[in-house]
Amino acid sequence: MSERVRLTKDWFHNPIKCKIMRYGQFIDPWYGLESVEISEEQVEALKQGKVLYFDDDEYATVIRLEERKEE
């Protein structure tokens, strides 16, 4: 069991970017593949600036909607 930490924007210093894929396209599962399904409610929460969190008992993941760049 690890220590709990506070979720801050610092965790998004250099985030991984997701790609949009279609069924039928080829992907590389690397060393394994986990699937995550989100609900419409969770999509709306992302649009409201909230963050999604999940873990697989080994690794934790946080997802946010990319912040708009100021022009």
PDB file of N, CA, C and O in Angstrom:
ATOM      1  N   MET A   1       0.855  -1.181   0.000  1.00  0.00           N
ATOM      2  CA  MET A   1       0.000   0.000   0.000  1.00  0.00           C
ATOM      3  C   MET A   1       0.890   1.229   0.000  1.00  0.00           C
ATOM      4  O   MET A   1       1.864   1.293   0.750  1.00  0.00           O
ATOM      5  N   SER A   2       0.572   2.180  -0.812  1.00  0.00           N
ATOM      6  CA  SER A   2       1.366   3.400  -0.897  1.00  0.00           C
ATOM      7  C   SER A   2       0.706   4.516  -0.104  1.00  0.00           C
ATOM      8  O   SER A   2      -0.424   4.387   0.368  1.00  0.00           O
ATOM      9  N   GLU A   3       1.435   5.606   0.030  1.00  0.00           N
ATOM     10  CA  GLU A   3       0.886   6.779   0.718  1.00  0.00           C
ATOM     11  C   GLU A   3      -0.067   7.527  -0.199  1.00  0.00           C
ATOM     12  O   GLU A   3       0.121   7.574  -1.414  1.00  0.00           O
ATOM     13  N   ARG A   4      -1.072   8.100   0.394  1.00  0.00           N
ATOM     14  CA  ARG A   4      -1.995   8.935  -0.375  1.00  0.00           C
ATOM     15  C   ARG A   4      -1.358  10.294  -0.578  1.00  0.00           C
ATOM     16  O   ARG A   4      -0.670  10.804   0.306  1.00  0.00           O
ATOM     17  N   VAL A   5      -1.589  10.883  -1.745  1.00  0.00           N
ATOM     18  CA  VAL A   5      -1.056  12.210  -2.074  1.00  0.00           C
ATOM     19  C   VAL A   5      -2.193  13.081  -2.572  1.00  0.00           C
ATOM     20  O   VAL A   5      -3.216  12.586  -3.045  1.00  0.00           O
ATOM     21  N   ARG A   6      -1.998  14.377  -2.458  1.00  0.00           N
ATOM     22  CA  ARG A   6      -3.010  15.332  -2.929  1.00  0.00           C
ATOM     23  C   ARG A   6      -2.891  15.484  -4.442  1.00  0.00           C
ATOM     24  O   ARG A   6      -1.792  15.629  -4.978  1.00  0.00           O
ATOM     25  N   LEU A   7      -4.030  15.450  -5.120  1.00  0.00           N
ATOM     26  CA  LEU A   7      -4.073  15.653  -6.565  1.00  0.00           C
ATOM     27  C   LEU A   7      -3.986  17.145  -6.858  1.00  0.00           C
ATOM     28  O   LEU A   7      -4.832  17.921  -6.414  1.00  0.00           O
ATOM     29  N   THR A   8      -2.970  17.537  -7.598  1.00  0.00           N
ATOM     30  CA  THR A   8      -2.784  18.931  -7.999  1.00  0.00           C
ATOM     31  C   THR A   8      -2.469  18.976  -9.495  1.00  0.00           C
ATOM     32  O   THR A   8      -2.245  17.943 -10.125  1.00  0.00           O
ATOM     33  N   LYS A   9      -2.456  20.165 -10.040  1.00  0.00           N
ATOM     34  CA  LYS A   9      -2.116  20.323 -11.459  1.00  0.00           C
ATOM     35  C   LYS A   9      -0.665  19.941 -11.737  1.00  0.00           C
ATOM     36  O   LYS A   9      -0.303  19.706 -12.890  1.00  0.00           O
ATOM     37  N   ASP A  10       0.166  19.876 -10.709  1.00  0.00           N
ATOM     38  CA  ASP A  10       1.566  19.491 -10.897  1.00  0.00           C
ATOM     39  C   ASP A  10       1.705  18.098 -11.507  1.00  0.00           C
ATOM     40  O   ASP A  10       2.696  17.811 -12.177  1.00  0.00           O
ATOM     41  N   TRP A  11       0.717  17.232 -11.278  1.00  0.00           N
ATOM     42  CA  TRP A  11       0.775  15.887 -11.846  1.00  0.00           C
ATOM     43  C   TRP A  11       0.670  15.935 -13.371  1.00  0.00           C
ATOM     44  O   TRP A  11       0.975  14.944 -14.035  1.00  0.00           O
ATOM     45  N   PHE A  12       0.249  17.049 -13.930  1.00  0.00           N
ATOM     46  CA  PHE A  12       0.073  17.183 -15.369  1.00  0.00           C
ATOM     47  C   PHE A  12       1.195  18.009 -15.994  1.00  0.00           C
ATOM     48  O   PHE A  12       0.989  18.667 -17.014  1.00  0.00           O
ATOM     49  N   HIS A  13       2.378  17.976 -15.388  1.00  0.00           N
ATOM     50  CA  HIS A  13       3.518  18.749 -15.894  1.00  0.00           C
ATOM     51  C   HIS A  13       3.856  18.358 -17.336  1.00  0.00           C
ATOM     52  O   HIS A  13       4.054  19.234 -18.177  1.00  0.00           O
ATOM     53  N   ASN A  14       3.923  17.077 -17.628  1.00  0.00           N
ATOM     54  CA  ASN A  14       4.254  16.604 -18.971  1.00  0.00           C
ATOM     55  C   ASN A  14       3.381  15.380 -19.281  1.00  0.00           C
ATOM     56  O   ASN A  14       3.894  14.263 -19.355  1.00  0.00           O
ATOM     57  N   PRO A  15       2.073  15.578 -19.463  1.00  0.00           N
ATOM     58  CA  PRO A  15       1.165  14.438 -19.589  1.00  0.00           C
ATOM     59  C   PRO A  15       1.303  13.693 -20.914  1.00  0.00           C
ATOM     60  O   PRO A  15       1.713  14.258 -21.927  1.00  0.00           O
ATOM     61  N   ILE A  16       0.953  12.429 -20.877  1.00  0.00           N
ATOM     62  CA  ILE A  16       0.852  11.615 -22.091  1.00  0.00           C
ATOM     63  C   ILE A  16      -0.399  12.060 -22.845  1.00  0.00           C
ATOM     64  O   ILE A  16      -1.437  12.317 -22.233  1.00  0.00           O
ATOM     65  N   LYS A  17      -0.304  12.149 -24.142  1.00  0.00           N
ATOM     66  CA  LYS A  17      -1.454  12.545 -24.967  1.00  0.00           C
ATOM     67  C   LYS A  17      -2.113  11.307 -25.558  1.00  0.00           C
ATOM     68  O   LYS A  17      -1.424  10.405 -26.034  1.00  0.00           O
ATOM     69  N   CYS A  18      -3.428  11.255 -25.531  1.00  0.00           N
ATOM     70  CA  CYS A  18      -4.194  10.139 -26.087  1.00  0.00           C
ATOM     71  C   CYS A  18      -4.376  10.323 -27.585  1.00  0.00           C
ATOM     72  O   CYS A  18      -4.422  11.446 -28.088  1.00  0.00           O
ATOM     73  N   LYS A  19      -4.478   9.216 -28.276  1.00  0.00           N
ATOM     74  CA  LYS A  19      -4.791   9.221 -29.705  1.00  0.00           C
ATOM     75  C   LYS A  19      -6.227   8.751 -29.882  1.00  0.00           C
ATOM     76  O   LYS A  19      -6.723   7.944 -29.096  1.00  0.00           O
ATOM     77  N   ILE A  20      -6.880   9.244 -30.893  1.00  0.00           N
ATOM     78  CA  ILE A  20      -8.221   8.790 -31.232  1.00  0.00           C
ATOM     79  C   ILE A  20      -8.079   7.667 -32.253  1.00  0.00           C
ATOM     80  O   ILE A  20      -7.438   7.834 -33.290  1.00  0.00           O
ATOM     81  N   MET A  21      -8.684   6.523 -31.946  1.00  0.00           N
ATOM     82  CA  MET A  21      -8.593   5.354 -32.815  1.00  0.00           C
ATOM     83  C   MET A  21      -9.999   4.893 -33.183  1.00  0.00           C
ATOM     84  O   MET A  21     -10.971   5.231 -32.507  1.00  0.00           O
ATOM     85  N   ARG A  22     -10.096   4.121 -34.257  1.00  0.00           N
ATOM     86  CA  ARG A  22     -11.351   3.515 -34.677  1.00  0.00           C
ATOM     87  C   ARG A  22     -11.223   2.002 -34.552  1.00  0.00           C
ATOM     88  O   ARG A  22     -10.127   1.458 -34.685  1.00  0.00           O
ATOM     89  N   TYR A  23     -12.337   1.320 -34.298  1.00  0.00           N
ATOM     90  CA  TYR A  23     -12.319  -0.140 -34.313  1.00  0.00           C
ATOM     91  C   TYR A  23     -11.848  -0.608 -35.680  1.00  0.00           C
ATOM     92  O   TYR A  23     -12.250  -0.045 -36.698  1.00  0.00           O
ATOM     93  N   GLY A  24     -11.017  -1.615 -35.717  1.00  0.00           N
ATOM     94  CA  GLY A  24     -10.490  -2.153 -36.968  1.00  0.00           C
ATOM     95  C   GLY A  24      -9.071  -1.682 -37.257  1.00  0.00           C
ATOM     96  O   GLY A  24      -8.356  -2.310 -38.037  1.00  0.00           O
ATOM     97  N   GLN A  25      -8.655  -0.568 -36.628  1.00  0.00           N
ATOM     98  CA  GLN A  25      -7.289  -0.102 -36.814  1.00  0.00           C
ATOM     99  C   GLN A  25      -6.339  -0.990 -36.019  1.00  0.00           C
ATOM    100  O   GLN A  25      -6.743  -1.611 -35.036  1.00  0.00           O
ATOM    101  N   PHE A  26      -5.082  -1.051 -36.438  1.00  0.00           N
ATOM    102  CA  PHE A  26      -4.066  -1.816 -35.740  1.00  0.00           C
ATOM    103  C   PHE A  26      -3.417  -0.964 -34.669  1.00  0.00           C
ATOM    104  O   PHE A  26      -3.133   0.214 -34.886  1.00  0.00           O
ATOM    105  N   ILE A  27      -3.179  -1.572 -33.497  1.00  0.00           N
ATOM    106  CA  ILE A  27      -2.508  -0.902 -32.383  1.00  0.00           C
ATOM    107  C   ILE A  27      -1.412  -1.818 -31.866  1.00  0.00           C
ATOM    108  O   ILE A  27      -1.418  -3.014 -32.157  1.00  0.00           O
ATOM    109  N   ASP A  28      -0.484  -1.281 -31.112  1.00  0.00           N
ATOM    110  CA  ASP A  28       0.591  -2.061 -30.501  1.00  0.00           C
ATOM    111  C   ASP A  28       0.304  -2.168 -29.011  1.00  0.00           C
ATOM    112  O   ASP A  28       0.343  -1.150 -28.319  1.00  0.00           O
ATOM    113  N   PRO A  29       0.018  -3.354 -28.487  1.00  0.00           N
ATOM    114  CA  PRO A  29      -0.290  -3.487 -27.071  1.00  0.00           C
ATOM    115  C   PRO A  29       0.933  -3.440 -26.162  1.00  0.00           C
ATOM    116  O   PRO A  29       0.787  -3.527 -24.942  1.00  0.00           O
ATOM    117  N   TRP A  30       2.121  -3.307 -26.714  1.00  0.00           N
ATOM    118  CA  TRP A  30       3.370  -3.261 -25.954  1.00  0.00           C
ATOM    119  C   TRP A  30       3.475  -4.450 -25.016  1.00  0.00           C
ATOM    120  O   TRP A  30       3.513  -5.585 -25.491  1.00  0.00           O
ATOM    121  N   TYR A  31       3.523  -4.246 -23.711  1.00  0.00           N
ATOM    122  CA  TYR A  31       3.695  -5.349 -22.754  1.00  0.00           C
ATOM    123  C   TYR A  31       2.388  -5.760 -22.097  1.00  0.00           C
ATOM    124  O   TYR A  31       2.400  -6.494 -21.108  1.00  0.00           O
ATOM    125  N   GLY A  32       1.291  -5.314 -22.612  1.00  0.00           N
ATOM    126  CA  GLY A  32      -0.023  -5.612 -22.070  1.00  0.00           C
ATOM    127  C   GLY A  32      -0.973  -4.508 -22.464  1.00  0.00           C
ATOM    128  O   GLY A  32      -0.549  -3.437 -22.897  1.00  0.00           O
ATOM    129  N   LEU A  33      -2.237  -4.762 -22.319  1.00  0.00           N
ATOM    130  CA  LEU A  33      -3.222  -3.761 -22.706  1.00  0.00           C
ATOM    131  C   LEU A  33      -4.373  -3.790 -21.708  1.00  0.00           C
ATOM    132  O   LEU A  33      -4.953  -4.845 -21.450  1.00  0.00           O
ATOM    133  N   GLU A  34      -4.693  -2.659 -21.164  1.00  0.00           N
ATOM    134  CA  GLU A  34      -5.849  -2.513 -20.282  1.00  0.00           C
ATOM    135  C   GLU A  34      -6.864  -1.644 -21.006  1.00  0.00           C
ATOM    136  O   GLU A  34      -6.493  -0.695 -21.698  1.00  0.00           O
ATOM    137  N   SER A  35      -8.106  -1.954 -20.855  1.00  0.00           N
ATOM    138  CA  SER A  35      -9.142  -1.110 -21.457  1.00  0.00           C
ATOM    139  C   SER A  35      -9.865  -0.354 -20.343  1.00  0.00           C
ATOM    140  O   SER A  35     -10.103  -0.882 -19.257  1.00  0.00           O
ATOM    141  N   VAL A  36     -10.199   0.881 -20.645  1.00  0.00           N
ATOM    142  CA  VAL A  36     -10.910   1.745 -19.705  1.00  0.00           C
ATOM    143  C   VAL A  36     -12.140   2.268 -20.424  1.00  0.00           C
ATOM    144  O   VAL A  36     -12.059   2.710 -21.570  1.00  0.00           O
ATOM    145  N   GLU A  37     -13.263   2.216 -19.757  1.00  0.00           N
ATOM    146  CA  GLU A  37     -14.501   2.719 -20.340  1.00  0.00           C
ATOM    147  C   GLU A  37     -15.008   3.851 -19.459  1.00  0.00           C
ATOM    148  O   GLU A  37     -15.087   3.710 -18.238  1.00  0.00           O
ATOM    149  N   ILE A  38     -15.353   4.979 -20.088  1.00  0.00           N
ATOM    150  CA  ILE A  38     -15.891   6.089 -19.314  1.00  0.00           C
ATOM    151  C   ILE A  38     -17.331   6.351 -19.735  1.00  0.00           C
ATOM    152  O   ILE A  38     -17.727   6.068 -20.866  1.00  0.00           O
ATOM    153  N   SER A  39     -18.097   6.893 -18.810  1.00  0.00           N
ATOM    154  CA  SER A  39     -19.514   7.154 -19.044  1.00  0.00           C
ATOM    155  C   SER A  39     -19.727   8.571 -19.568  1.00  0.00           C
ATOM    156  O   SER A  39     -18.823   9.405 -19.517  1.00  0.00           O
ATOM    157  N   GLU A  40     -20.918   8.828 -20.067  1.00  0.00           N
ATOM    158  CA  GLU A  40     -21.278  10.182 -20.489  1.00  0.00           C
ATOM    159  C   GLU A  40     -21.169  11.142 -19.299  1.00  0.00           C
ATOM    160  O   GLU A  40     -20.743  12.286 -19.455  1.00  0.00           O
ATOM    161  N   GLU A  41     -21.552  10.671 -18.122  1.00  0.00           N
ATOM    162  CA  GLU A  41     -21.444  11.484 -16.909  1.00  0.00           C
ATOM    163  C   GLU A  41     -19.990  11.875 -16.647  1.00  0.00           C
ATOM    164  O   GLU A  41     -19.707  13.001 -16.237  1.00  0.00           O
ATOM    165  N   GLN A  42     -19.077  10.942 -16.885  1.00  0.00           N
ATOM    166  CA  GLN A  42     -17.661  11.238 -16.687  1.00  0.00           C
ATOM    167  C   GLN A  42     -17.141  12.196 -17.755  1.00  0.00           C
ATOM    168  O   GLN A  42     -16.297  13.044 -17.465  1.00  0.00           O
ATOM    169  N   VAL A  43     -17.633  12.071 -18.981  1.00  0.00           N
ATOM    170  CA  VAL A  43     -17.264  13.017 -20.042  1.00  0.00           C
ATOM    171  C   VAL A  43     -17.705  14.421 -19.639  1.00  0.00           C
ATOM    172  O   VAL A  43     -16.947  15.378 -19.794  1.00  0.00           O
ATOM    173  N   GLU A  44     -18.913  14.546 -19.129  1.00  0.00           N
ATOM    174  CA  GLU A  44     -19.415  15.847 -18.678  1.00  0.00           C
ATOM    175  C   GLU A  44     -18.573  16.374 -17.514  1.00  0.00           C
ATOM    176  O   GLU A  44     -18.299  17.572 -17.446  1.00  0.00           O
ATOM    177  N   ALA A  45     -18.162  15.495 -16.600  1.00  0.00           N
ATOM    178  CA  ALA A  45     -17.316  15.913 -15.479  1.00  0.00           C
ATOM    179  C   ALA A  45     -15.988  16.464 -15.997  1.00  0.00           C
ATOM    180  O   ALA A  45     -15.485  17.455 -15.469  1.00  0.00           O
ATOM    181  N   LEU A  46     -15.417  15.836 -17.020  1.00  0.00           N
ATOM    182  CA  LEU A  46     -14.184  16.340 -17.626  1.00  0.00           C
ATOM    183  C   LEU A  46     -14.408  17.738 -18.202  1.00  0.00           C
ATOM    184  O   LEU A  46     -13.563  18.619 -18.042  1.00  0.00           O
ATOM    185  N   LYS A  47     -15.535  17.940 -18.868  1.00  0.00           N
ATOM    186  CA  LYS A  47     -15.853  19.246 -19.457  1.00  0.00           C
ATOM    187  C   LYS A  47     -16.019  20.318 -18.384  1.00  0.00           C
ATOM    188  O   LYS A  47     -15.831  21.504 -18.655  1.00  0.00           O
ATOM    189  N   GLN A  48     -16.375  19.900 -17.157  1.00  0.00           N
ATOM    190  CA  GLN A  48     -16.541  20.829 -16.033  1.00  0.00           C
ATOM    191  C   GLN A  48     -15.224  21.085 -15.296  1.00  0.00           C
ATOM    192  O   GLN A  48     -15.202  21.778 -14.279  1.00  0.00           O
ATOM    193  N   GLY A  49     -14.124  20.519 -15.817  1.00  0.00           N
ATOM    194  CA  GLY A  49     -12.820  20.747 -15.199  1.00  0.00           C
ATOM    195  C   GLY A  49     -12.452  19.732 -14.134  1.00  0.00           C
ATOM    196  O   GLY A  49     -11.435  19.887 -13.457  1.00  0.00           O
ATOM    197  N   LYS A  50     -13.266  18.692 -13.974  1.00  0.00           N
ATOM    198  CA  LYS A  50     -12.944  17.653 -13.002  1.00  0.00           C
ATOM    199  C   LYS A  50     -11.968  16.657 -13.621  1.00  0.00           C
ATOM    200  O   LYS A  50     -11.735  16.676 -14.830  1.00  0.00           O
ATOM    201  N   VAL A  51     -11.404  15.795 -12.795  1.00  0.00           N
ATOM    202  CA  VAL A  51     -10.389  14.841 -13.214  1.00  0.00           C
ATOM    203  C   VAL A  51     -10.894  13.430 -12.931  1.00  0.00           C
ATOM    204  O   VAL A  51     -11.514  13.189 -11.896  1.00  0.00           O
ATOM    205  N   LEU A  52     -10.632  12.500 -13.843  1.00  0.00           N
ATOM    206  CA  LEU A  52     -10.963  11.099 -13.619  1.00  0.00           C
ATOM    207  C   LEU A  52      -9.751  10.394 -13.015  1.00  0.00           C
ATOM    208  O   LEU A  52      -8.614  10.675 -13.395  1.00  0.00           O
ATOM    209  N   TYR A  53      -9.990   9.485 -12.080  1.00  0.00           N
ATOM    210  CA  TYR A  53      -8.929   8.736 -11.409  1.00  0.00           C
ATOM    211  C   TYR A  53      -9.306   7.263 -11.403  1.00  0.00           C
ATOM    212  O   TYR A  53     -10.459   6.913 -11.154  1.00  0.00           O
ATOM    213  N   PHE A  54      -8.340   6.407 -11.674  1.00  0.00           N
ATOM    214  CA  PHE A  54      -8.547   4.968 -11.488  1.00  0.00           C
ATOM    215  C   PHE A  54      -7.213   4.311 -11.204  1.00  0.00           C
ATOM    216  O   PHE A  54      -6.152   4.864 -11.494  1.00  0.00           O
ATOM    217  N   ASP A  55      -7.285   3.110 -10.625  1.00  0.00           N
ATOM    218  CA  ASP A  55      -6.066   2.339 -10.390  1.00  0.00           C
ATOM    219  C   ASP A  55      -6.350   0.867 -10.662  1.00  0.00           C
ATOM    220  O   ASP A  55      -7.501   0.430 -10.674  1.00  0.00           O
ATOM    221  N   ASP A  56      -5.275   0.112 -10.880  1.00  0.00           N
ATOM    222  CA  ASP A  56      -5.401  -1.327 -11.126  1.00  0.00           C
ATOM    223  C   ASP A  56      -4.711  -2.127 -10.022  1.00  0.00           C
ATOM    224  O   ASP A  56      -4.250  -3.245 -10.250  1.00  0.00           O
ATOM    225  N   ASP A  57      -4.648  -1.550  -8.839  1.00  0.00           N
ATOM    226  CA  ASP A  57      -3.971  -2.137  -7.674  1.00  0.00           C
ATOM    227  C   ASP A  57      -2.455  -2.136  -7.802  1.00  0.00           C
ATOM    228  O   ASP A  57      -1.765  -2.666  -6.930  1.00  0.00           O
ATOM    229  N   GLU A  58      -1.923  -1.551  -8.870  1.00  0.00           N
ATOM    230  CA  GLU A  58      -0.478  -1.407  -9.018  1.00  0.00           C
ATOM    231  C   GLU A  58      -0.128  -0.003  -9.488  1.00  0.00           C
ATOM    232  O   GLU A  58       0.770   0.638  -8.942  1.00  0.00           O
ATOM    233  N   TYR A  59      -0.836   0.467 -10.495  1.00  0.00           N
ATOM    234  CA  TYR A  59      -0.602   1.798 -11.035  1.00  0.00           C
ATOM    235  C   TYR A  59      -1.883   2.611 -10.942  1.00  0.00           C
ATOM    236  O   TYR A  59      -2.983   2.068 -11.036  1.00  0.00           O
ATOM    237  N   ALA A  60      -1.732   3.912 -10.757  1.00  0.00           N
ATOM    238  CA  ALA A  60      -2.874   4.828 -10.734  1.00  0.00           C
ATOM    239  C   ALA A  60      -2.787   5.736 -11.959  1.00  0.00           C
ATOM    240  O   ALA A  60      -1.699   6.045 -12.445  1.00  0.00           O
ATOM    241  N   THR A  61      -3.942   6.153 -12.441  1.00  0.00           N
ATOM    242  CA  THR A  61      -4.013   7.017 -13.620  1.00  0.00           C
ATOM    243  C   THR A  61      -4.984   8.153 -13.346  1.00  0.00           C
ATOM    244  O   THR A  61      -6.048   7.939 -12.765  1.00  0.00           O
ATOM    245  N   VAL A  62      -4.619   9.358 -13.762  1.00  0.00           N
ATOM    246  CA  VAL A  62      -5.524  10.500 -13.708  1.00  0.00           C
ATOM    247  C   VAL A  62      -5.676  11.035 -15.126  1.00  0.00           C
ATOM    248  O   VAL A  62      -4.710  11.094 -15.886  1.00  0.00           O
ATOM    249  N   ILE A  63      -6.891  11.423 -15.470  1.00  0.00           N
ATOM    250  CA  ILE A  63      -7.202  11.920 -16.813  1.00  0.00           C
ATOM    251  C   ILE A  63      -7.933  13.243 -16.669  1.00  0.00           C
ATOM    252  O   ILE A  63      -8.852  13.373 -15.860  1.00  0.00           O
ATOM    253  N   ARG A  64      -7.525  14.207 -17.447  1.00  0.00           N
ATOM    254  CA  ARG A  64      -8.245  15.481 -17.481  1.00  0.00           C
ATOM    255  C   ARG A  64      -8.412  15.902 -18.926  1.00  0.00           C
ATOM    256  O   ARG A  64      -7.712  15.410 -19.811  1.00  0.00           O
ATOM    257  N   LEU A  65      -9.326  16.799 -19.157  1.00  0.00           N
ATOM    258  CA  LEU A  65      -9.500  17.408 -20.461  1.00  0.00           C
ATOM    259  C   LEU A  65      -8.378  18.429 -20.638  1.00  0.00           C
ATOM    260  O   LEU A  65      -8.098  19.208 -19.727  1.00  0.00           O
ATOM    261  N   GLU A  66      -7.744  18.428 -21.789  1.00  0.00           N
ATOM    262  CA  GLU A  66      -6.642  19.346 -22.031  1.00  0.00           C
ATOM    263  C   GLU A  66      -7.098  20.791 -21.818  1.00  0.00           C
ATOM    264  O   GLU A  66      -8.167  21.187 -22.282  1.00  0.00           O
ATOM    265  N   GLU A  67      -6.286  21.563 -21.120  1.00  0.00           N
ATOM    266  CA  GLU A  67      -6.626  22.970 -20.875  1.00  0.00           C
ATOM    267  C   GLU A  67      -6.448  23.761 -22.143  1.00  0.00           C
ATOM    268  O   GLU A  67      -5.531  23.515 -22.926  1.00  0.00           O
ATOM    269  N   ARG A  68      -7.331  24.711 -22.336  1.00  0.00           N
ATOM    270  CA  ARG A  68      -7.235  25.580 -23.519  1.00  0.00           C
ATOM    271  C   ARG A  68      -6.042  26.510 -23.378  1.00  0.00           C
ATOM    272  O   ARG A  68      -5.749  27.020 -22.296  1.00  0.00           O
ATOM    273  N   LYS A  69      -5.365  26.717 -24.491  1.00  0.00           N
ATOM    274  CA  LYS A  69      -4.216  27.612 -24.522  1.00  0.00           C
ATOM    275  C   LYS A  69      -4.697  29.048 -24.670  1.00  0.00           C
ATOM    276  O   LYS A  69      -5.561  29.342 -25.496  1.00  0.00           O
ATOM    277  N   GLU A  70      -4.132  29.936 -23.864  1.00  0.00           N
ATOM    278  CA  GLU A  70      -4.454  31.357 -23.972  1.00  0.00           C
ATOM    279  C   GLU A  70      -3.787  31.926 -25.215  1.00  0.00           C
ATOM    280  O   GLU A  70      -2.608  31.670 -25.462  1.00  0.00           O
ATOM    281  N   GLU A  71      -4.529  32.691 -25.991  1.00  0.00           N
ATOM    282  CA  GLU A  71      -3.962  33.298 -27.209  1.00  0.00           C
ATOM    283  C   GLU A  71      -3.679  34.754 -26.981  1.00  0.00           C
ATOM    284  O   GLU A  71      -3.200  35.439 -27.885  1.00  0.00           O
TER     285      GLU A  71
END
